[in-house]
Amino acid sequence: MIGTLSIAAAQVNPIVGNIAYNLELVRNALERCKDTDLVVFPELVICGYPPEDLVLKPSFIEDCVTATKEFIAAHTSGPAFILTTPWIENGKSYNAALFVENGAIKSVTLKKNLPNYGVFDEWRVFSPSDRLPEPVEFKGHKLGIVICEDIWFPEACRHLKERGAEMILSPNGSPYSTAKAQMRHDIIDARVRETGLPLLYVNQIGGQDDLVYDGNSMAYNARGEKIFQAPHCESYIGPVSGLAAKQDDLEQIYAVMKRSLKDYITKNNFPGVIIGMSGGIDSALSAAVAADALGADKVRCVMMPSPFTSKDSFEDAEACCHALGCSYEIISIEPAMKAYAEMLPSLSGLAHENMQSRARGLVLMSLSNQTGAMVLTTGNKSEMAVGYATLYGDMCGGYNVLKDVYKTLVYKLSVWRNSVSPVIPERIITKAPTAELRENQTDQDSLPPYDILDGILEGLIERNRSVRDLAAEGYDKATVLKVNRLLDIAEYKRRQSAPGPKITPMAFGRDRRYPITNGYRFFVEKS
């Protein structure tokens, strides 16, 4: 990127807390790039990102620092590298990037701007640097190192330019959302234009609980032209050159869902997943993601019919599993329903419907206990938003790839997946969605049509609009008030829900933290 200096990007997938595993990733990357001058790793590669409150445990920081120093001392030859790790200076913990050459630390860059918004709370665990980064001299060049959030502000890059830096190298831990690609481009473009310096941005990949790091490491030359793009959601260790094939939005989202599930299962040592297969679109798409991410042999699909289960649902569930190559079995919940009827003879209405869902949840969790496989729950964001889900029933499970995917997007993703190879029966996509907990039930008995519901929810959640705002946009005011009420009162359910990958700019959980006890809606309804 400058002169004859050869630089490699190591877009790797660390495991939070697994220091030995992460050092092995670094070691392997250095070996693969042994003929390169410099290798750049993503943010906090030694401990994985985000380490959260592990950083508050003194022994964790000490182990990171000790392992880092030992690793550096053992690497007296080969390429120089930028190693990122928690670091201690004057009794304080920092997010640091170490420039390492010939077994020695040549410079230490400490992160100054600690993000404290959305999914980030670095202020909680790290101290901010009180100094700006200085260039490091390497093979006749001056290089500037700027850690993640520090490139979102002009100060550090401007200072490095003034101090003679010839290019910017930026280790990052930037999680995916549908808005993130454009944001990254805008920020990097701004820094390049302000400084006239080429910039290399190296991001990690991998699922970490409810976050997915999508990679997409990139480099821009001094003219603001993109000269390098690493792949989306895949590891890349190699030269800073070439552009990975572009993917459309749906393909990227599907890849994020696959990556999140694959890493959640493998990093937590589950042997596979169990899915309650209903014959509906949510379980069908979840099964497709699971089979694509893990392999069909690690996906066990269980149909749990009741007297209200239609013939179409039987056929569609079996056809989907057959197309995917997953195992398929039928375990009826009718015996459980009869037992509950004897125990609670007055059970009726919604309580009777939820009892069926909880019977299914008991079956799935029992199978999970017996085999060790994790239950993959299948509720989409629209349902989770308005509480159209049963606690200890269909919400049972350890992970949910649809948690931040609106129902309208579920349909789009299903159509896209079928364009790759037809695995979801067409009737699943075209028939009216139903929980089949009573005769002739459809979702729209209780909810507005999903295109309207999702539009209102997107306004209330992602755009943070008021009921008045959305009514002014043309939505029926009574419908908006109903959805707003459902959104608020379902908070207690969401607090008990399984984690799932952040897809939108405003996911439930880390991004949107509303109180459970919340009287504001009463004020809104009265006014």
C-alpha positions as CSV (number, residue, x, y, z in Angstrom):
1,M,0.0,0.0,0.0
2,I,3.0,2.3,0.5
3,G,6.3,1.7,-1.4
4,T,7.4,-1.9,-1.4
5,L,5.9,-2.6,2.1
6,S,3.8,-5.8,2.0
7,I,0.9,-5.9,4.5
8,A,-1.4,-8.8,5.3
9,A,-4.8,-8.7,7.0
10,A,-5.7,-11.4,9.4
11,Q,-9.5,-11.4,9.5
12,V,-9.8,-14.2,12.1
13,N,-12.5,-15.7,14.3
14,P,-11.4,-15.6,18.0
15,I,-13.3,-17.1,20.9
16,V,-13.9,-14.7,23.8
17,G,-11.9,-15.8,26.8
18,N,-10.0,-18.6,25.1
19,I,-6.5,-17.1,25.2
20,A,-4.6,-20.2,24.2
21,Y,-6.9,-20.8,21.2
22,N,-6.7,-17.2,20.1
23,L,-2.9,-17.2,20.3
24,E,-2.9,-20.3,18.1
25,L,-5.0,-18.3,15.6
26,V,-2.3,-15.6,15.7
27,R,0.5,-18.1,15.4
28,N,-1.1,-19.8,12.4
29,A,-1.7,-16.5,10.7
30,L,1.9,-15.4,11.1
31,E,3.1,-18.7,9.7
32,R,0.8,-18.3,6.6
33,C,2.1,-14.8,6.1
34,K,5.8,-15.5,6.8
35,D,6.9,-13.8,3.6
36,T,5.0,-10.6,4.5
37,D,6.5,-7.5,6.1
38,L,3.5,-6.8,8.5
39,V,0.4,-8.6,9.6
40,V,-2.5,-6.7,11.1
41,F,-5.0,-8.4,13.5
42,P,-8.5,-7.2,14.5
43,E,-9.3,-5.6,17.9
44,L,-8.6,-7.5,21.1
45,V,-7.7,-10.7,19.2
46,I,-5.9,-12.2,22.3
47,C,-9.1,-12.2,24.4
48,G,-11.8,-12.0,21.7
49,Y,-14.2,-9.1,21.4
50,P,-16.2,-8.0,23.4
51,P,-14.8,-9.5,26.6
52,E,-17.4,-7.6,28.7
53,D,-17.0,-8.1,32.4
54,L,-14.2,-10.6,32.1
55,V,-12.0,-7.5,32.0
56,L,-13.1,-6.6,35.5
57,K,-11.5,-9.9,36.7
58,P,-7.9,-9.0,37.6
59,S,-6.7,-12.5,36.9
60,F,-8.1,-12.4,33.4
61,I,-6.2,-9.2,32.5
62,E,-3.0,-10.6,34.1
63,D,-3.3,-13.8,32.1
64,C,-3.8,-11.9,28.8
65,V,-0.8,-9.7,29.5
66,T,1.4,-12.6,30.6
67,A,0.4,-14.8,27.6
68,T,1.0,-11.9,25.2
69,K,4.4,-11.1,26.5
70,E,5.5,-14.8,26.4
71,F,4.2,-15.1,22.8
72,I,6.0,-12.0,21.7
73,A,9.3,-13.0,23.3
74,A,9.1,-16.3,21.4
75,H,8.7,-14.6,18.0
76,T,12.1,-13.3,17.2
77,S,11.8,-13.8,13.5
78,G,9.1,-13.6,10.8
79,P,6.9,-10.7,9.9
80,A,6.2,-7.8,12.2
81,F,2.6,-7.7,13.5
82,I,0.1,-5.6,15.3
83,L,-1.2,-7.6,18.3
84,T,-4.3,-6.4,20.1
85,T,-5.0,-7.2,23.7
86,P,-6.1,-5.9,27.1
87,W,-3.1,-4.1,28.6
88,I,-2.2,-2.6,32.0
89,E,-0.4,0.7,32.5
90,N,-0.1,2.4,35.9
91,G,-2.7,0.1,37.4
92,K,-5.3,0.8,34.7
93,S,-6.8,-1.5,32.1
94,Y,-6.7,-0.4,28.5
95,N,-7.7,-1.7,25.1
96,A,-4.4,-1.8,23.3
97,A,-2.6,-2.5,20.0
98,L,1.1,-3.5,20.3
99,F,3.4,-3.1,17.3
100,V,5.7,-6.2,17.5
101,E,9.0,-6.7,15.6
102,N,11.7,-9.3,16.2
103,G,10.4,-10.4,19.6
104,A,10.0,-6.9,21.1
105,I,7.2,-4.4,21.6
106,K,8.1,-1.4,19.5
107,S,5.1,0.7,20.4
108,V,1.9,0.6,22.4
109,T,-1.2,2.3,21.2
110,L,-4.1,2.7,23.7
111,K,-7.7,3.3,22.6
112,K,-8.9,6.8,23.5
113,N,-12.6,6.9,22.4
114,L,-14.4,4.1,24.3
115,P,-17.9,3.4,22.8
116,N,-20.7,3.6,25.3
117,Y,-23.9,3.2,23.2
118,G,-26.0,0.5,21.6
119,V,-24.2,-2.8,22.1
120,F,-21.0,-1.2,23.4
121,D,-20.1,-0.4,27.0
122,E,-16.3,-0.2,27.0
123,W,-16.5,2.6,29.5
124,R,-17.6,0.0,32.0
125,V,-14.5,-2.1,31.7
126,F,-11.6,-0.1,30.2
127,S,-9.9,3.2,30.9
128,P,-9.7,5.7,28.0
129,S,-6.2,6.8,26.9
130,D,-5.2,10.3,27.8
131,R,-2.8,10.5,24.8
132,L,-3.1,10.5,21.1
133,P,-1.3,7.7,19.1
134,E,2.1,8.4,17.7
135,P,3.5,6.9,14.4
136,V,5.8,3.9,14.6
137,E,8.8,3.7,12.3
138,F,9.1,0.5,10.3
139,K,11.3,-0.3,7.3
140,G,11.7,3.4,6.4
141,H,8.0,4.2,6.8
142,K,5.9,5.9,9.5
143,L,2.7,4.0,10.3
144,G,-0.2,5.2,12.3
145,I,-2.3,2.8,14.4
146,V,-5.9,3.8,15.3
147,I,-8.1,1.3,17.2
148,C,-11.7,0.9,16.1
149,E,-13.8,3.8,17.6
150,D,-10.9,6.2,17.3
151,I,-11.3,6.3,13.5
152,W,-14.9,7.4,14.0
153,F,-13.5,10.8,15.1
154,P,-11.0,12.9,13.1
155,E,-8.6,13.7,16.0
156,A,-6.3,10.7,16.0
157,C,-5.9,10.4,12.3
158,R,-5.3,14.1,12.0
159,H,-2.7,14.0,14.7
160,L,-0.9,11.1,13.0
161,K,-0.9,12.9,9.7
162,E,0.7,16.0,11.4
163,R,3.3,13.7,13.0
164,G,4.4,12.3,9.6
165,A,2.4,9.1,9.3
166,E,2.2,7.7,5.8
167,M,-0.8,5.4,6.3
168,I,-3.4,4.4,8.9
169,L,-3.8,0.8,10.2
170,S,-7.0,0.2,12.1
171,P,-7.8,-3.0,14.1
172,N,-11.5,-3.3,14.6
173,G,-14.2,-5.2,16.4
174,S,-17.3,-4.0,14.5
175,P,-20.5,-6.1,14.7
176,Y,-22.9,-6.4,11.8
177,S,-26.2,-4.6,11.2
178,T,-28.0,-3.9,8.0
179,A,-26.9,-0.2,8.3
180,K,-23.3,-0.9,9.1
181,A,-21.6,-1.2,5.7
182,Q,-22.6,2.3,4.6
183,M,-21.6,3.7,8.0
184,R,-18.1,2.1,7.8
185,H,-17.6,3.4,4.2
186,D,-18.6,6.9,5.2
187,I,-16.3,7.0,8.2
188,I,-13.3,5.6,6.3
189,D,-13.9,7.8,3.3
190,A,-14.0,10.8,5.6
191,R,-10.7,10.0,7.3
192,V,-8.9,9.3,4.0
193,R,-10.2,12.6,2.5
194,E,-9.2,14.6,5.6
195,T,-5.7,13.2,5.8
196,G,-4.9,12.1,2.3
197,L,-3.5,8.9,3.7
198,P,-4.3,5.3,2.7
199,L,-6.2,3.4,5.4
200,L,-6.4,-0.3,6.2
201,Y,-9.4,-1.5,8.3
202,V,-9.2,-5.0,9.7
203,N,-12.3,-6.5,11.3
204,Q,-12.8,-9.8,13.0
205,I,-15.4,-12.4,12.0
206,G,-17.5,-14.7,14.1
207,G,-20.6,-15.0,16.2
208,Q,-20.4,-13.9,19.9
209,D,-23.7,-14.5,21.6
210,D,-26.1,-11.9,20.1
211,L,-23.5,-10.2,18.0
212,V,-22.0,-11.2,14.7
213,Y,-18.7,-9.8,13.4
214,D,-19.0,-9.9,9.6
215,G,-15.4,-9.2,8.6
216,N,-15.5,-7.2,5.4
217,S,-12.0,-5.8,6.1
218,M,-11.1,-3.2,3.6
219,A,-8.4,-0.8,2.4
220,Y,-8.6,2.5,0.6
221,N,-5.7,4.2,-1.2
222,A,-4.8,7.9,-0.7
223,R,-7.3,8.9,-3.5
224,G,-10.2,7.3,-1.6
225,E,-10.5,4.3,-3.9
226,K,-11.2,0.9,-2.4
227,I,-8.4,-1.4,-3.3
228,F,-9.1,-4.3,-1.0
229,Q,-12.3,-6.0,0.3
230,A,-12.2,-9.2,2.4
231,P,-15.1,-11.6,2.3
232,H,-18.3,-11.3,4.3
233,C,-18.6,-13.6,7.4
234,E,-15.6,-15.8,6.3
235,S,-12.0,-15.9,7.5
236,Y,-9.4,-14.2,5.4
237,I,-5.6,-14.3,6.0
238,G,-3.6,-12.8,3.2
239,P,-2.4,-9.8,1.3
240,V,-4.2,-6.5,1.2
241,S,-5.3,-6.8,-2.4
242,G,-8.3,-7.9,-4.4
243,L,-12.0,-7.4,-3.9
244,A,-14.2,-10.2,-2.6
245,A,-17.4,-10.9,-4.6
246,K,-20.3,-8.6,-3.7
247,Q,-23.4,-10.1,-2.1
248,D,-26.9,-8.7,-2.1
249,D,-28.6,-7.7,1.2
250,L,-30.6,-10.9,1.6
251,E,-27.5,-13.1,1.0
252,Q,-25.5,-11.1,3.6
253,I,-28.3,-11.4,6.2
254,Y,-28.6,-15.1,5.6
255,A,-24.8,-15.5,6.0
256,V,-24.9,-13.6,9.3
257,M,-27.6,-15.9,10.6
258,K,-25.6,-19.0,9.5
259,R,-22.4,-17.6,11.1
260,S,-24.1,-16.8,14.4
261,L,-25.6,-20.2,14.8
262,K,-22.5,-22.1,13.7
263,D,-20.3,-20.3,16.1
264,Y,-22.8,-20.4,19.0
265,I,-23.1,-24.2,18.6
266,T,-19.4,-25.0,18.0
267,K,-17.9,-22.5,20.5
268,N,-20.3,-23.8,23.2
269,N,-19.6,-27.4,22.3
270,F,-23.2,-28.5,21.5
271,P,-23.5,-31.6,19.4
272,G,-26.3,-30.2,17.3
273,V,-29.8,-28.6,17.4
274,I,-33.4,-29.7,17.9
275,I,-36.1,-27.8,16.2
276,G,-39.9,-27.9,16.8
277,M,-41.1,-28.3,13.2
278,S,-44.6,-27.0,12.8
279,G,-45.1,-26.8,9.0
280,G,-44.9,-23.0,9.2
281,I,-42.4,-20.6,7.7
282,D,-40.5,-19.7,10.8
283,S,-39.5,-23.2,11.7
284,A,-38.8,-24.0,8.0
285,L,-36.4,-21.1,7.6
286,S,-34.7,-21.8,11.0
287,A,-34.2,-25.4,9.9
288,A,-32.7,-24.3,6.6
289,V,-30.3,-22.0,8.3
290,A,-29.4,-24.7,10.8
291,A,-28.8,-27.3,8.0
292,D,-26.7,-24.9,6.0
293,A,-24.7,-23.8,9.0
294,L,-24.1,-27.1,10.8
295,G,-24.9,-29.8,8.3
296,A,-28.2,-31.6,8.1
297,D,-26.8,-34.5,10.2
298,K,-26.7,-32.1,13.2
299,V,-30.3,-31.0,12.9
300,R,-33.1,-33.0,14.5
301,C,-36.6,-31.8,13.5
302,V,-39.6,-32.8,15.6
303,M,-43.2,-32.4,14.6
304,M,-45.5,-32.3,17.7
305,P,-49.1,-32.4,16.4
306,S,-52.3,-31.7,18.3
307,P,-55.9,-32.2,17.3
308,F,-55.6,-28.8,15.6
309,T,-52.7,-29.7,13.4
310,S,-53.7,-29.6,9.7
311,K,-52.9,-32.2,7.1
312,D,-51.0,-29.5,5.2
313,S,-48.7,-28.9,8.2
314,F,-47.8,-32.5,8.4
315,E,-47.0,-32.7,4.7
316,D,-45.1,-29.4,4.6
317,A,-43.0,-30.1,7.6
318,E,-42.0,-33.5,6.3
319,A,-41.3,-32.2,2.8
320,C,-39.1,-29.4,4.1
321,C,-37.1,-31.8,6.3
322,H,-36.7,-34.3,3.4
323,A,-35.5,-31.5,1.1
324,L,-32.9,-30.3,3.7
325,G,-31.8,-33.9,4.6
326,C,-32.6,-33.4,8.3
327,S,-34.0,-36.1,10.5
328,Y,-37.8,-35.9,11.0
329,E,-39.9,-37.5,13.7
330,I,-43.5,-37.1,15.1
331,I,-44.2,-36.9,18.8
332,S,-47.9,-36.2,19.5
333,I,-48.8,-33.9,22.4
334,E,-52.3,-35.3,22.6
335,P,-51.5,-37.5,25.6
336,A,-50.1,-34.5,27.4
337,M,-53.2,-32.5,26.5
338,K,-55.4,-35.2,28.0
339,A,-53.3,-35.3,31.1
340,Y,-53.6,-31.6,31.6
341,A,-57.3,-31.7,31.0
342,E,-57.6,-34.2,33.9
343,M,-55.3,-32.0,36.1
344,L,-57.0,-28.7,35.1
345,P,-60.5,-29.5,33.8
346,S,-61.5,-25.9,33.6
347,L,-58.6,-24.9,31.3
348,S,-60.0,-23.0,28.3
349,G,-59.3,-20.1,25.9
350,L,-55.8,-18.6,25.8
351,A,-54.7,-20.8,28.7
352,H,-55.6,-23.9,26.8
353,E,-53.7,-22.7,23.8
354,N,-50.6,-21.8,25.8
355,M,-50.8,-25.2,27.5
356,Q,-50.2,-26.8,24.1
357,S,-47.2,-24.7,23.4
358,R,-45.8,-25.5,26.8
359,A,-46.3,-29.2,26.2
360,R,-44.3,-28.9,23.1
361,G,-41.6,-26.9,25.0
362,L,-41.4,-29.7,27.6
363,V,-40.9,-32.3,24.8
364,L,-38.1,-30.3,23.2
365,M,-36.3,-29.5,26.4
366,S,-36.5,-33.1,27.5
367,L,-35.0,-34.3,24.3
368,S,-32.3,-31.6,24.7
369,N,-31.5,-32.9,28.3
370,Q,-31.4,-36.4,27.0
371,T,-29.0,-35.8,24.1
372,G,-27.2,-32.6,24.9
373,A,-28.4,-31.0,21.6
374,M,-29.6,-27.4,21.9
375,V,-33.2,-26.4,21.2
376,L,-33.3,-23.8,18.5
377,T,-36.3,-21.6,19.1
378,T,-38.0,-20.0,16.1
379,G,-39.9,-16.8,17.0
380,N,-39.4,-13.9,14.7
381,K,-38.9,-10.2,15.7
382,S,-42.5,-9.3,14.9
383,E,-43.8,-12.0,17.3
384,M,-41.2,-11.2,20.0
385,A,-42.1,-7.5,19.7
386,V,-45.8,-7.9,20.5
387,G,-45.5,-10.9,22.7
388,Y,-47.1,-13.4,20.3
389,A,-45.2,-16.2,21.9
390,T,-45.6,-18.4,25.0
391,L,-43.1,-18.2,27.9
392,Y,-41.8,-21.7,28.6
393,G,-43.5,-22.9,25.5
394,D,-42.4,-21.9,21.9
395,M,-39.9,-19.5,23.5
396,C,-38.0,-22.5,25.0
397,G,-34.5,-22.8,23.6
398,G,-30.9,-21.8,23.7
399,Y,-30.7,-19.6,20.6
400,N,-32.9,-18.0,18.0
401,V,-31.6,-17.0,14.6
402,L,-34.9,-15.2,13.8
403,K,-35.0,-13.0,16.9
404,D,-34.1,-9.8,15.1
405,V,-35.8,-10.7,11.8
406,Y,-39.2,-9.2,11.1
407,K,-41.9,-11.6,9.6
408,T,-41.9,-9.8,6.3
409,L,-38.1,-10.4,6.1
410,V,-38.6,-14.0,7.0
411,Y,-40.7,-14.4,3.8
412,K,-38.1,-12.6,1.7
413,L,-35.3,-14.7,3.1
414,S,-37.2,-17.9,2.5
415,V,-37.8,-16.9,-1.2
416,W,-34.1,-16.1,-1.5
417,R,-33.0,-19.4,0.1
418,N,-35.3,-21.3,-2.4
419,S,-33.6,-19.4,-5.3
420,V,-30.3,-21.2,-4.2
421,S,-32.0,-24.6,-4.0
422,P,-35.7,-25.3,-3.3
423,V,-35.9,-26.5,0.3
424,I,-38.9,-24.7,1.7
425,P,-42.2,-25.9,0.1
426,E,-44.0,-23.2,-1.8
427,R,-47.2,-23.7,0.3
428,I,-45.3,-22.8,3.5
429,I,-44.5,-19.5,1.9
430,T,-47.9,-18.8,0.4
431,K,-50.4,-20.1,3.1
432,A,-51.7,-17.9,5.9
433,P,-49.5,-18.1,9.0
434,T,-51.1,-19.8,12.0
435,A,-50.1,-21.2,15.4
436,E,-52.8,-23.9,15.0
437,L,-53.7,-23.8,18.7
438,R,-57.5,-23.8,17.9
439,E,-59.7,-24.5,15.0
440,N,-59.3,-22.2,11.9
441,Q,-56.8,-19.9,13.7
442,T,-54.6,-17.5,11.8
443,D,-52.1,-14.9,13.1
444,Q,-54.2,-12.1,11.8
445,D,-57.0,-13.0,14.2
446,S,-54.9,-11.3,16.8
447,L,-52.5,-9.1,14.9
448,P,-52.6,-6.6,12.0
449,P,-51.4,-7.9,8.6
450,Y,-47.6,-8.3,8.9
451,D,-46.8,-5.7,6.3
452,I,-48.6,-3.1,8.4
453,L,-47.4,-4.5,11.8
454,D,-43.8,-4.5,10.7
455,G,-44.1,-1.0,9.4
456,I,-45.4,0.2,12.7
457,L,-42.9,-1.8,14.7
458,E,-40.0,-0.5,12.6
459,G,-41.3,3.0,13.3
460,L,-41.6,2.4,17.1
461,I,-38.3,0.5,17.4
462,E,-35.7,1.3,14.8
463,R,-36.9,4.9,14.1
464,N,-38.1,5.6,17.7
465,R,-41.2,7.4,16.5
466,S,-44.2,8.2,18.6
467,V,-47.7,7.1,18.2
468,R,-48.6,10.6,16.9
469,D,-45.7,10.5,14.4
470,L,-46.9,7.2,12.9
471,A,-50.5,8.2,12.8
472,A,-49.3,11.3,10.8
473,E,-47.5,8.9,8.4
474,G,-50.8,7.3,7.6
475,Y,-51.1,4.4,10.0
476,D,-54.4,3.9,11.8
477,K,-54.1,5.5,15.2
478,A,-56.0,2.8,17.0
479,T,-53.8,0.1,15.4
480,V,-50.6,2.0,16.4
481,L,-51.8,2.4,20.0
482,K,-52.6,-1.3,20.1
483,V,-49.2,-2.3,18.8
484,N,-47.4,0.2,21.1
485,R,-49.2,-1.3,24.1
486,L,-48.3,-4.9,23.0
487,L,-44.7,-3.8,22.5
488,D,-44.5,-2.4,26.0
489,I,-46.2,-5.2,27.9
490,A,-44.1,-7.9,26.2
491,E,-40.9,-6.6,27.6
492,Y,-41.0,-9.1,30.5
493,K,-41.2,-11.9,28.0
494,R,-38.2,-10.6,25.9
495,R,-36.1,-10.4,29.1
496,Q,-36.5,-14.2,29.4
497,S,-36.0,-15.0,25.7
498,A,-33.1,-16.8,24.1
499,P,-30.3,-14.8,22.5
500,G,-30.2,-14.3,18.8
501,P,-28.0,-12.4,16.3
502,K,-28.3,-8.7,15.9
503,I,-29.5,-8.0,12.3
504,T,-31.2,-4.6,12.4
505,P,-29.7,-1.3,13.8
506,M,-32.0,-1.7,16.9
507,A,-32.1,-5.2,18.3
508,F,-33.9,-6.1,21.5
509,G,-31.5,-6.5,24.4
510,R,-28.3,-4.6,24.2
511,D,-29.6,-1.9,21.8
512,R,-33.1,-1.4,23.2
513,R,-33.3,-1.4,27.0
514,Y,-36.8,-0.6,28.1
515,P,-38.0,-1.0,31.7
516,I,-40.5,-3.8,32.4
517,T,-42.4,-1.7,34.8
518,N,-43.3,1.2,32.5
519,G,-46.3,3.5,32.9
520,Y,-45.5,5.8,30.0
521,R,-47.9,4.0,27.7
522,F,-50.8,5.0,30.0
523,F,-49.8,8.7,29.5
524,V,-49.6,8.1,25.8
525,E,-53.0,6.5,25.6
526,K,-54.6,9.2,27.6
527,S,-53.0,12.0,25.6
